[in-house]
Amino acid sequence: MAPDRISRIHSNDSEGQEPAEGLSTIASRAPSTWTNTATVKNSVADVEAVTPATGHGSRFRERFTRIFSDVGTIAGNEEADDATIQPSSLPAWPPLNIEKRPPQCCEHCPRQRKQRKRDKLLIALLIILLLYFLGNIVALNIRTFTTSSGTTTSHIGTSDSVALTADQQFCLSDFTINTPGNASSYPCSTCFGILQGVSSAFLDSSSNAQDAQNIANAIQFCALRSVFDEADADGQSTLGTEGWATNVNFCTWTGVKCNANGDVTSLQLTFPGVPATFSSEIGGLTSLESFEVVGNSDIPAGALPSSFTNLTALLTLELQATAITALQDDLFSSLKNVTTLSLVRNAKMGTSLPTSLTSLPLENLIVTNQALSNPLATLANSSTLQSSLKLLDLSTTNLTGTIPASISSLSALVELHLDTNDLSNPLPSAFPSNLQILTLANNTQLSGTVSGSFCSLKDLQLCDMDGTSLQAAGSCSVCTFA
């Protein structure tokens, strides 16, 4: 059927006729898609009804080409109309080739295992520390809570236990629980006086032995820390490097010695590690037996505190190159056990010794390089010193006057140093019989001939008369004159 249609169309065009209106419609219509088959077929029918028309030859080829184009489209659409649309088949999905790997676990990594162990240990340590501090806080709160009524007993259930006040219990608990971790935090300014007020009945009770020792430790700690607190910047730096005030184990601090019970028995302070002044807390060292201080002539300064009389166990007191003022006249009425008193280069101490000194069982009295009024007669007339004094050194003290005849009453005296003074004649006819060392050198006012006197001492081992105008009448033991 398609060739006949083409033949008729071609015949019309060859005769130069214009195509019919229907053909013009076909030429101007856009090609239909294969789904619009009915429309295409109707258009073909219109072409068959076209009436030939005359046209120019030059337009023949153009129209002929259009016809062939439309016919090709019509034919293609007719075939498509008869064809059955088949859905295209999709290719099979390729398999997912995913590599299977063994699970990665720290158990297979030694370094990570070690790190995990360290982390676990660190966490465990932190937990232990937290529990420790929490336990301390709870314990302190419990002990403090139990004192809310105003008093408490340190050991419940014991018939001989004596009550502590709430403040005393708090200071005791604070020292035993918190202060070991932070020595500077303890409120010595408050607790020192509070703990000193604990009754002797409580301290002497056998059931309170541990608490009594802790109270004594707290008092001694505060007494020693007062030395640190009163020192200047250089002093604190020196003491700090020697362990002072950094912990509560004061027996390990440089210059501090303790007995087996933990009581401070010796304190030695040397510049620059000395306080500017001594505070009243120093009186808390009630077991102190030896107290030695070497300053720089400017510090320590001021008077010794009245609490110094609490050092009743003191045996040795040595003050050198200080600016401490005159000692209390009744000081040694309380310090009855002092056997050695050494005062050297204390320019502000005055020229008089405390009168209470004569009641001491002194064995060694040394006062040198500081001004002193002649005390020889007073000392020689003391019945206590007559039997106890073994060493008397009053050299370089600007002594004036004479050596009293009563000097021979010091029967226990072994050494007598009176050199570099301004002593004058006459010399006593007798000196202590047990004297072994005698120095009168550099007393330029002493003169004359010596017969007997010290020349007859049979135990004399050293006798120095250099710098005097004395001469021996004959043999004078081991004495030297110049």
C-alpha positions in Angstrom: 0.0 0.0 0.0 2.8 2.5 0.6 4.2 2.3 -3.0 0.8 3.2 -4.5 0.6 6.2 -2.2 4.0 7.4 -3.3 3.1 6.9 -7.0 0.1 9.1 -6.8 1.9 11.8 -4.9 4.8 11.8 -7.4 2.3 12.0 -10.3 0.8 15.1 -8.9 4.1 16.8 -8.3 5.3 16.0 -11.8 2.4 17.9 -13.4 3.4 21.0 -11.5 0.3 21.1 -9.4 0.3 22.4 -5.9 -0.3 19.8 -3.2 -3.7 19.7 -1.7 -4.4 21.3 1.7 -4.2 17.8 3.3 -0.7 17.3 2.2 0.3 20.6 3.5 -1.1 19.6 6.8 1.1 16.5 6.8 4.2 18.4 5.9 3.7 20.9 8.7 2.8 18.3 11.4 5.4 17.1 13.7 6.2 13.4 13.6 4.2 11.4 16.1 5.6 9.0 18.6 5.0 5.3 18.3 2.3 5.4 20.9 0.1 7.7 18.7 -0.5 5.2 15.8 -4.1 6.1 15.2 -3.3 9.7 14.5 -0.6 8.7 11.9 -3.0 6.4 10.1 -5.6 9.1 9.7 -3.0 11.4 8.3 -2.2 8.9 5.6 -5.8 8.7 4.6 -5.7 12.5 4.2 -2.8 12.2 1.9 -4.7 9.8 -0.4 -7.5 12.3 -0.8 -5.2 15.2 -1.8 -6.2 16.9 -5.1 -3.3 17.5 -7.5 -2.3 21.1 -8.0 0.1 22.9 -10.2 3.5 24.0 -8.8 6.9 25.2 -9.9 9.6 22.6 -10.8 12.1 24.2 -8.5 10.0 23.2 -5.5 9.6 19.7 -6.5 12.8 18.3 -5.0 12.1 19.9 -1.6 8.6 18.6 -1.3 9.6 15.2 -2.6 12.3 15.0 0.1 9.7 15.9 2.8 7.3 13.2 1.5 10.0 10.6 1.7 10.8 11.7 5.2 7.2 11.5 6.3 6.7 8.2 4.6 9.8 6.7 6.3 8.4 7.9 9.7 5.0 6.4 9.0 6.4 3.1 8.0 8.6 2.9 11.0 5.7 3.8 13.3 3.5 1.1 11.7 6.2 -1.5 12.4 6.5 -0.3 15.9 2.8 -0.5 16.3 2.8 -4.1 15.5 5.8 -4.9 17.7 5.4 -6.2 21.2 7.3 -4.1 23.8 9.5 -6.4 25.8 11.0 -5.2 29.0 14.8 -5.1 28.9 16.5 -7.7 31.0 18.9 -6.4 33.7 22.2 -8.1 34.2 22.9 -10.0 37.3 24.4 -8.1 40.2 28.0 -9.1 40.8 28.8 -10.6 44.2 30.2 -8.2 46.8 33.8 -9.3 47.4 34.4 -7.9 50.9 37.5 -9.2 52.6 36.8 -10.7 55.9 39.4 -9.6 58.5 39.9 -10.9 62.0 38.6 -8.6 64.7 41.1 -6.2 66.0 41.5 -6.4 69.8 43.9 -4.9 72.3 44.6 -8.4 73.5 46.6 -8.8 70.3 48.6 -5.6 70.9 51.2 -5.9 73.7 51.8 -2.1 73.8 48.1 -1.4 74.1 47.7 -4.1 76.8 50.5 -2.5 78.8 48.9 0.9 78.4 45.6 -0.5 79.6 47.2 -2.0 82.6 48.9 1.3 83.5 45.6 3.1 83.1 43.8 0.6 85.3 46.5 0.9 88.0 46.3 4.7 87.8 42.6 4.6 88.2 42.8 2.2 91.1 45.4 4.5 92.8 43.2 7.5 92.3 40.2 5.6 93.8 42.4 4.6 96.8 43.5 8.2 97.4 40.0 9.5 97.1 38.8 6.9 99.6 41.6 7.8 102.0 40.8 11.5 101.9 37.1 10.8 102.2 37.8 8.5 105.2 39.8 11.2 106.9 37.0 13.8 106.3 34.4 11.4 107.6 36.5 10.4 110.7 37.1 14.1 111.5 33.5 14.9 111.1 32.5 12.0 113.3 34.9 13.0 116.0 33.9 16.6 115.8 30.2 15.7 115.9 30.6 13.7 119.0 31.9 16.8 120.8 28.9 18.9 120.0 27.6 18.7 123.5 30.6 20.6 124.8 32.7 17.8 126.2 33.7 14.3 125.3 35.8 11.4 126.6 38.8 10.3 124.6 38.2 6.6 125.4 34.6 5.6 125.9 33.9 2.9 128.4 36.9 3.4 130.6 36.2 4.5 134.1 39.4 6.5 134.6 39.0 8.5 131.4 38.9 12.3 131.8 36.9 14.6 129.6 38.3 16.8 126.9 36.5 19.9 125.8 35.1 20.2 122.3 37.9 22.6 121.3 40.6 20.3 122.8 39.2 17.4 120.9 39.0 19.3 117.7 42.6 20.5 118.0 43.8 16.9 118.8 41.8 15.4 115.8 43.0 18.1 113.4 46.7 17.5 114.4 46.5 13.7 114.1 44.3 13.5 110.9 44.9 16.6 108.7 48.2 18.1 109.7 50.4 15.2 108.6 49.4 16.0 105.1 49.7 19.7 105.4 51.9 20.9 108.2 51.4 24.6 107.6 47.6 24.3 107.9 47.5 23.6 111.6 46.1 26.5 113.6 48.9 26.8 116.2 47.8 30.3 117.2 44.6 28.8 118.4 45.3 25.2 119.4 48.6 25.8 121.2 46.9 27.5 124.1 43.9 25.2 124.0 46.0 22.0 124.2 48.2 23.4 127.0 45.0 23.7 129.0 44.4 19.9 129.0 44.3 18.7 132.6 47.2 16.7 134.0 44.7 14.1 135.1 43.9 13.4 131.5 47.5 13.3 130.5 48.6 11.1 133.4 45.8 8.5 132.8 47.2 5.3 131.4 44.2 4.8 129.2 44.9 8.1 127.4 48.6 7.5 126.8 48.3 7.7 123.0 46.2 10.9 123.1 48.6 12.4 125.7 51.5 11.8 123.4 49.7 13.3 120.4 48.8 16.4 122.5 52.5 16.7 123.5 53.5 16.4 119.9 51.1 19.1 118.8 52.3 21.5 121.5 56.0 20.8 120.6 55.3 21.2 116.9 53.7 24.6 117.5 56.6 25.7 119.7 59.1 24.8 117.1 57.1 26.3 114.2 57.0 29.6 116.1 60.7 29.7 115.6 60.2 29.3 111.9 57.3 31.8 111.8 59.4 34.5 113.7 62.4 34.2 111.3 63.0 36.6 108.5 63.0 35.6 104.8 66.6 34.3 104.9 66.0 32.5 108.2 62.9 30.7 106.8 64.7 29.8 103.6 67.6 28.3 105.7 65.2 26.5 108.1 63.0 25.3 105.2 65.9 23.6 103.5 66.7 21.9 106.8 63.2 20.4 106.9 61.5 22.9 109.3 57.7 23.3 109.1 57.5 21.0 106.1 56.2 18.0 108.1 55.1 17.1 111.6 58.1 14.9 112.2 60.0 17.6 114.0 62.6 15.2 115.4 64.0 15.0 111.9 64.5 18.8 111.6 68.1 20.1 111.6 69.1 21.2 115.1 66.4 19.3 116.8 67.0 16.2 118.9 64.4 14.0 120.7 64.5 11.2 123.2 63.0 7.8 122.7 59.5 9.1 123.6 59.6 11.7 120.9 60.1 14.6 123.3 62.4 17.4 122.1 65.4 17.4 124.4 67.9 19.6 122.4 67.5 22.7 120.2 70.4 24.3 118.4 69.8 27.4 116.3 72.5 29.1 114.2 72.3 32.3 112.2 70.6 32.8 109.7 68.2 30.1 110.9 67.2 32.0 114.0 64.0 34.0 114.8 64.0 37.7 115.1 62.5 37.3 118.5 61.3 34.4 120.6 57.6 34.1 121.0 55.7 32.6 124.0 55.2 29.3 122.2 58.9 28.4 122.9 57.7 27.6 126.4 56.0 24.6 125.0 59.2 22.6 124.9 58.9 21.4 128.4 61.2 18.5 127.9 64.0 20.6 126.5 67.4 20.0 128.2 69.8 21.9 126.0 69.1 25.3 124.3 71.8 26.8 122.1 71.4 30.0 120.0 74.1 31.7 117.9 72.9 34.9 116.3 74.6 37.7 114.3 74.6 40.3 117.2 71.4 41.8 115.8 69.0 38.8 116.0 67.5 37.2 118.0 66.6 40.4 119.9 64.3 41.5 122.7 63.6 39.8 126.0 63.0 36.2 126.5 59.3 35.5 126.9 57.9 34.9 130.4 56.9 31.4 129.2 60.7 30.6 129.1 60.3 29.7 132.8 58.3 26.6 131.7 61.5 25.0 130.4 62.0 23.3 133.8 64.0 20.4 132.4 66.7 22.7 131.0 70.2 21.8 131.8 72.2 23.9 129.3 71.5 27.4 128.2 73.9 29.0 125.7 73.3 32.4 124.1 75.9 33.8 121.8 76.0 36.9 119.6 72.4 37.9 120.2 70.6 41.1 120.9 68.6 39.6 123.8 68.2 42.0 126.6 68.7 41.4 130.3 67.6 38.1 131.7 64.7 38.1 134.2 66.1 38.3 137.7 64.0 35.4 138.9 64.5 33.3 135.7 66.5 30.6 137.5 64.1 30.3 140.3 62.1 28.2 137.8 65.0 26.8 135.8 66.4 25.0 138.8 68.2 22.3 136.9 70.5 24.4 134.8 74.1 23.2 135.2 75.7 25.1 132.3 75.1 28.8 131.5 77.1 30.4 128.7 76.6 34.0 127.7 79.0 35.2 125.0 78.9 38.6 123.1 75.4 39.6 124.0 76.0 43.3 124.0 72.5 44.3 125.1 72.2 41.9 128.0 73.4 44.4 130.6 76.1 44.1 133.2 74.3 42.2 135.9 73.6 38.5 136.3 70.2 37.4 137.7 70.4 37.1 141.4 68.5 33.7 141.2 71.7 32.4 139.5 73.3 31.7 142.9 70.6 29.1 143.8 71.5 27.0 140.8 73.7 23.9 141.0 75.8 25.3 138.3 78.9 23.4 137.1 79.9 25.7 134.3 79.4 29.5 134.2 80.8 31.2 131.1 80.3 34.9 130.6 82.7 36.4 128.1 83.1 39.3 125.6 80.3 41.4 127.2 80.4 43.9 129.9 79.9 42.7 133.4 79.9 44.1 136.9 82.2 42.1 139.2 80.2 39.2 140.5 83.1 37.2 142.1 82.1 37.9 145.7 78.5 37.0 145.1 79.3 33.8 143.4 81.9 32.8 146.0 79.5 33.3 148.8 76.8 31.0 147.3 76.7 27.8 149.3 75.2 26.0 146.3 77.9 27.2 143.9 80.7 26.4 146.4 80.1 22.7 146.0 79.0 22.6 142.4 80.9 25.1 140.3 83.8 23.6 138.3 84.4 26.1 135.5 84.2 29.8 135.9 85.1 31.9 132.9 84.7 35.7 133.1 87.3 36.7 130.6 87.0 39.9 128.5 84.2 41.3 130.6 85.8 44.6 131.7 85.9 43.3 135.3 87.2 45.8 137.8 88.1 45.6 141.5 89.8 42.8 143.2 89.6 39.0 143.4 87.9 38.4 146.8 89.5 36.2 149.4 86.3 34.1 149.5 87.2 32.8 146.0 88.9 29.9 147.8 85.5 28.8 149.1 84.7 27.4 145.6 86.0 24.1 146.6 84.9 22.3 143.4 86.4 24.8 141.1 88.9 23.3 138.6 89.2 26.1 136.0 89.3 29.9 136.6 89.6 32.3 133.7 89.8 36.0 134.6 92.1 37.2 131.8 91.8 40.4 129.7 90.1 42.5 132.4 91.0 45.4 134.7 91.5 43.6 138.0 93.7 45.1 140.5 95.7 44.3 143.7 95.7 42.7 146.1 95.6 39.1 145.1 94.0 36.6 147.6 96.3 34.6 149.7 94.7 31.4 148.7 92.9 30.0 145.6 90.6 26.9 145.4 92.7 23.9 146.3 91.6 21.8 143.4 92.4 24.4 140.7 94.1 23.0 137.6 93.9 25.9 135.2 94.3 29.6 136.2 94.6 32.5 133.7 95.1 36.1 134.9 96.8 37.3 131.7 96.4 40.8 130.4 95.2 42.3 133.7 97.7 45.2 133.5 96.9 46.6 136.9 98.1 43.4 138.7 101.6 43.9 140.0 104.0 42.8 142.8 105.7 39.7 143.9 103.8 36.5 144.4 104.8 34.1 147.1 102.5 31.2 148.1 99.0 31.9 146.9 98.5 30.1 143.6 102.1 29.2 143.3 101.6 26.5 146.0 98.7 24.7 144.2 99.8 21.1 143.7 97.3 20.2 141.0 97.9 23.2 138.8 98.6 22.3 135.2 98.3 25.7 133.4 99.0 29.1 135.0 99.2 32.1 132.7 100.3 35.5 134.1 101.4 37.0 130.9 100.5 40.7 130.3 100.7 41.5 134.0 103.3 43.1 136.2 103.4 40.1 138.6 106.6 38.3 139.5 107.3 35.1 141.4 109.3 35.3 144.6 110.7 31.9 143.9 109.4 28.7 142.3 105.8 29.2 141.2 104.8 25.8 139.9 103.9 25.9 136.2 103.0 29.6 136.1 104.4 31.8 133.4 105.2 35.5 133.8 106.1 38.1 131.2 
